[in-house]
Amino acid sequence: MDRSWRIVLRTMACMGLVAVCLAVACTSRRGIEPGPVKYNIYAATSGDTGLIFVVDADSFVVVDSIEVGYFVWSMVVTPDGRTIIAEIQVPEEYGARTIAIDVATKTIRQSPEGSHGYTGSLLLLDKGRLVVRECWDLVYLDPASLDVIGADSMQVLYATGDPEGNVIAGATGPPTALRVYDVRSRTVLHEFKPRTIDGDTVAYVGRVVLHPDGRRALVLAQAASRHALFMVVDLETQATVFQSSLVTDQGEIGITPGGGCAIVTDPGVPESYILVGTVDVFALDPPAHLLRLNRNDMGATAISQIRFIAGTTTAILAPRFRTPGAVCEFDWEELALKRRIDAIGFDGLAAVAVGPASGRAEH
């Protein structure tokens, strides 16, 4: 072969090697783009049968069920989607237990502490590294072992909290004021009695949910006149920047992690309605965000549970301790009900949770 051709071939080979190296470098720098995360909706019945129905969030059909055998009062799903941590009522022990359910094998592991006196609500905080059980006082559990790792006599009733953080919000006991509490530092960040826009002190505080900016709280309360209110409160100034009259304060407040949408339900009217909007929109007067939905459209007697599916505009709406136990799919951007599953349990629904479907992420 002519020497000049050898030089050309050698040069082409080197260029090819460089191209391969650059491609590998770019791929390693960019990484493999993960596919969309799949989610499950877990709906627990409110009867003693203790069934948790597994609903595929994509197809919105029941794909499986997990038999617990006891009334599931509250439950959360770990960030990896592999474990459901639940609070169950145990009638023969006149108490409750905290359990962990392996979603894949359906095996149940009980907390080493055994039975405790009262059934409480569960929160998963600190990016899944801490379980908080709330019932008059606060109990802290390790999510892996379910060992009790601390307790706190601080009362934060009807507590809510961002799973990514360490701050919870709720009512004092008796529930006449709101309280914002850091569970890691054991510090009360805010505590006061909200006032209406007219300056009247509320008589009762129910649900309290923090906005992701940490500066505002969304509150369900009862005024001294006994009429119910939804309020947006500035935590620093303690001023109410928005309020709307409700029939009952027994509904629910849900807000997306980024604060892009807030949903408030009022389950106490013949034709139940929900308020949908951003907190900034709630601050407008008059509000232009009201959405009224007939409860027959929602297939349930009262919507009192709201769960969001991360990365989507989907909210899951469901009743609590009511029959029929419908689970509704609601698009909060389009303000439209999409799909629903009726009569998911003979005894109605007790608790609803949303979490990643372990092993279902597409790559």
C-alpha positions in Angstrom: 0.0 0.0 0.0 1.2 3.5 -0.8 2.7 5.3 2.2 0.3 8.3 1.6 -2.7 6.0 2.0 -1.3 4.6 5.2 -1.1 8.1 6.6 -4.7 8.9 5.6 -6.0 5.6 7.2 -4.0 6.3 10.4 -5.4 9.8 10.5 -9.0 8.6 10.0 -8.6 6.0 12.7 -7.3 8.7 15.1 -10.2 11.0 14.2 -12.6 8.1 14.8 -11.1 7.4 18.2 -11.4 11.1 19.1 -15.0 11.1 18.0 -15.8 8.0 20.2 -14.0 9.6 23.2 -16.0 12.8 22.7 -19.2 10.9 22.4 -18.5 8.9 25.6 -17.5 12.1 27.4 -20.7 13.9 26.4 -22.8 10.9 27.3 -21.2 10.6 30.8 -21.6 14.3 31.3 -25.2 14.4 30.2 -26.1 11.0 31.8 -28.9 8.7 30.8 -32.2 10.6 30.8 -34.6 8.8 33.1 -38.0 8.0 31.9 -41.2 9.3 33.6 -41.8 8.1 37.2 -44.8 6.0 37.6 -47.1 6.6 40.6 -49.6 4.5 42.6 -52.5 5.7 44.5 -53.2 3.8 47.7 -56.7 3.9 49.0 -57.5 2.2 52.4 -61.0 1.1 53.3 -62.5 2.4 56.6 -63.9 -1.0 57.7 -62.3 -3.7 59.8 -61.5 -5.6 56.7 -58.4 -3.4 56.4 -57.9 -3.5 52.6 -55.6 -1.1 50.8 -56.4 -0.8 47.1 -53.6 -0.1 44.7 -54.6 2.2 41.8 -52.3 2.7 38.8 -52.2 6.5 38.4 -51.7 6.3 34.6 -54.6 4.0 33.8 -56.7 4.9 36.9 -57.7 1.4 37.6 -57.3 -0.9 40.6 -54.4 -3.2 39.9 -53.9 -4.8 43.3 -54.9 -4.9 46.9 -53.1 -5.4 50.2 -54.8 -7.0 53.2 -54.0 -5.4 56.4 -56.8 -6.8 58.6 -57.4 -3.6 60.6 -58.8 -0.2 60.1 -56.1 2.0 58.5 -56.3 5.4 60.1 -53.4 7.1 58.3 -50.6 6.2 55.9 -47.6 7.6 54.1 -45.4 6.2 51.3 -41.6 6.3 51.5 -39.8 8.3 48.8 -38.6 5.1 47.0 -42.2 3.8 46.9 -41.3 0.5 48.4 -42.9 0.9 51.9 -46.2 2.1 53.2 -46.1 3.2 56.8 -49.5 3.1 58.4 -51.3 3.7 61.6 -53.9 1.0 62.3 -56.6 0.6 65.0 -56.4 -2.6 67.0 -59.8 -3.0 68.8 -58.8 -6.0 70.9 -55.9 -4.0 72.4 -58.0 -0.8 72.8 -55.3 1.0 71.0 -53.3 1.4 67.8 -50.1 0.2 66.2 -47.7 1.7 63.6 -46.8 -0.8 60.9 -44.6 -0.9 57.8 -46.0 -2.7 54.7 -43.6 -4.0 52.0 -45.5 -3.1 48.8 -43.8 -5.8 46.7 -44.2 -8.7 49.0 -47.2 -7.4 51.0 -45.5 -8.4 54.3 -46.3 -6.4 57.4 -43.8 -5.4 60.1 -45.0 -3.9 63.3 -43.2 -1.2 65.4 -41.2 -2.6 68.3 -43.1 -0.3 70.6 -46.2 -2.4 70.2 -49.6 -1.0 71.0 -50.1 2.6 72.0 -53.0 4.5 73.4 -54.4 6.6 70.6 -54.6 6.5 66.9 -52.7 9.4 65.4 -51.9 10.9 62.0 -48.6 10.1 60.3 -46.3 12.6 58.6 -43.1 11.7 56.6 -40.6 14.5 56.9 -36.9 15.3 56.3 -36.9 13.7 52.8 -38.2 10.5 54.2 -35.7 10.2 57.1 -38.3 10.9 59.9 -41.8 9.7 60.7 -43.8 11.9 63.0 -46.9 10.5 64.6 -49.3 13.2 65.9 -52.0 12.6 68.4 -52.1 15.2 71.2 -48.3 15.0 71.4 -45.6 14.2 68.9 -43.7 10.9 68.6 -40.7 10.5 66.3 -40.0 7.1 64.6 -37.2 5.8 62.4 -38.8 4.9 59.1 -36.6 1.9 58.5 -36.9 0.2 61.9 -40.0 1.9 63.2 -38.1 2.4 66.5 -39.3 5.3 68.6 -36.4 7.7 68.6 -38.0 10.6 70.4 -41.1 12.2 71.8 -42.3 15.7 72.4 -45.1 17.0 74.5 -45.7 19.9 72.1 -49.2 19.8 70.6 -49.6 20.5 66.9 -53.1 19.2 66.2 -54.2 18.1 62.7 -50.6 18.6 61.8 -49.4 19.0 58.2 -45.9 19.3 56.8 -43.7 19.4 53.7 -42.1 15.9 53.3 -38.9 17.6 52.2 -38.6 19.7 55.3 -38.7 19.6 59.1 -41.5 22.1 59.8 -45.1 21.2 60.6 -48.1 23.4 61.1 -51.4 22.8 62.9 -53.5 24.0 65.8 -52.7 24.4 69.5 -54.6 22.4 72.1 -57.3 23.4 72.6 -57.5 24.4 68.9 -57.8 28.2 69.3 -54.5 29.3 67.7 -52.2 28.2 64.9 -48.8 26.8 65.6 -45.8 26.4 63.3 -43.1 24.1 64.8 -39.6 22.8 63.7 -39.4 19.2 64.8 -35.6 19.0 64.5 -34.7 22.1 66.6 -37.8 21.7 68.8 -38.6 25.3 68.2 -42.0 27.2 67.9 -41.6 29.4 64.9 -45.0 31.0 65.0 -47.9 30.9 67.3 -50.9 33.2 67.4 -54.7 33.5 67.2 -55.6 34.5 63.6 -58.0 37.4 63.1 -60.5 37.9 60.4 -60.0 40.8 58.0 -62.4 42.8 60.2 -60.2 42.2 63.2 -62.2 39.6 65.0 -60.3 36.7 66.7 -61.3 33.3 65.5 -62.9 30.9 67.9 -61.5 27.7 66.5 -58.6 26.7 64.2 -58.8 23.6 62.1 -56.5 22.8 59.2 -53.3 24.8 58.8 -51.0 24.3 55.8 -47.8 26.2 55.1 -47.1 27.8 51.8 -43.7 26.6 50.4 -42.3 30.1 50.8 -42.7 29.7 54.6 -44.2 33.2 54.9 -47.9 32.4 54.6 -50.3 29.8 56.0 -53.6 28.6 54.6 -56.1 28.1 57.4 -59.6 26.6 57.9 -61.1 28.3 61.0 -64.4 29.2 62.7 -65.2 32.8 63.6 -66.8 33.8 66.8 -70.1 34.1 65.0 -69.7 30.3 64.3 -69.5 30.6 60.5 -66.6 28.9 58.9 -63.8 30.6 57.0 -60.9 29.9 54.7 -58.0 32.3 55.4 -54.6 33.2 54.0 -52.5 34.5 56.8 -49.2 36.3 56.7 -47.1 34.7 59.4 -44.8 37.6 60.1 -47.4 40.3 60.4 -50.2 37.9 61.6 -52.5 39.7 59.2 -55.2 37.9 57.2 -54.7 38.8 53.5 -57.6 36.9 52.2 -60.7 35.1 53.5 -63.7 33.3 52.1 -66.8 32.1 53.9 -67.5 28.4 54.0 -70.3 26.3 55.4 -68.0 24.0 57.4 -64.4 24.1 58.5 -64.1 20.3 58.2 -62.7 20.2 54.7 -59.2 20.0 53.5 -56.4 22.2 52.1 -53.9 21.0 49.6 -51.0 22.9 48.0 -48.5 21.8 45.4 -44.8 21.6 46.4 -44.0 24.7 44.4 -47.1 26.6 45.4 -48.5 26.6 41.9 -51.9 25.5 43.0 -53.9 25.5 46.2 -57.2 23.5 46.6 -59.7 24.0 49.4 -62.7 21.8 49.9 -66.0 22.5 51.6 -67.7 19.2 52.3 -70.6 20.7 54.3 -73.0 22.0 51.6 -75.6 20.2 49.6 -73.6 20.9 46.5 -70.1 20.7 47.6 -67.6 23.1 46.1 -63.8 23.6 46.0 -61.7 26.7 45.7 -58.8 26.4 43.3 -56.0 28.9 42.6 -52.6 30.1 43.6 -52.1 31.9 47.0 -51.4 35.1 45.1 -54.7 34.8 43.4 -56.3 34.1 46.7 -55.0 37.5 47.8 -57.1 39.3 45.2 -60.4 40.9 46.1 -62.8 39.9 44.8 -61.5 36.4 44.1 -61.8 35.1 40.5 -60.8 31.5 41.2 -63.9 29.8 42.6 -64.9 26.5 41.1 -68.1 24.8 42.2 -68.5 21.1 41.7 -71.7 19.1 42.3 -70.9 16.3 44.7 -72.7 14.0 42.3 -70.1 14.8 39.7 -67.4 13.9 42.2 -69.1 10.6 43.0 -68.7 11.2 46.8 -70.5 12.7 49.7 -67.7 14.9 50.8 -64.2 15.6 49.5 -61.9 15.8 52.5 -58.6 14.4 51.2 -56.3 16.0 48.6 -53.1 14.4 47.3 -51.0 15.7 44.4 -49.0 13.7 41.9 -45.6 15.2 41.6 -44.6 16.6 38.2 -48.1 16.7 36.9 -51.2 18.9 37.1 -53.2 16.0 38.7 -54.7 16.1 42.2 -56.4 13.1 43.8 -59.6 14.0 45.6 -61.3 11.5 47.9 -63.7 11.5 50.9 -62.7 10.3 54.4 -64.8 7.9 56.4 -67.7 8.2 54.0 -69.6 6.0 51.6 -69.4 5.7 48.6 -65.6 5.7 48.5 -64.9 7.4 45.2 -61.4 8.4 44.2 -61.4 11.4 41.7 -58.7 12.5 39.3 -58.8 16.3 39.0 -56.7 18.5 36.7 -56.0 21.6 38.6 -54.7 23.5 35.6 -57.7 22.8 33.4 -60.0 22.9 36.4 -61.7 19.7 35.3 -62.6 16.3 36.7 -61.0 13.7 34.5 -61.7 10.2 35.9 -63.1 8.6 39.0 -63.3 5.1 40.6 -66.6 4.5 42.4 -67.3 2.4 45.4 -63.7 1.4 45.8 -64.5 -0.1 49.2 -67.7 -1.5 50.7 -67.0 0.5 53.9 -65.9 3.7 52.3 -62.4 5.2 52.4 -60.3 6.0 55.4 -57.0 7.1 54.1 -55.4 7.9 50.7 -51.7 8.2 49.8 -49.7 8.7 46.6 -46.2 7.4 46.0 -43.8 6.2 43.4 -44.5 2.8 42.1 -41.4 0.9 43.0 -39.7 -0.7 40.0 -42.1 1.0 37.5 -39.9 3.9 36.4 -39.3 3.7 32.7 -35.7 4.1 31.4 
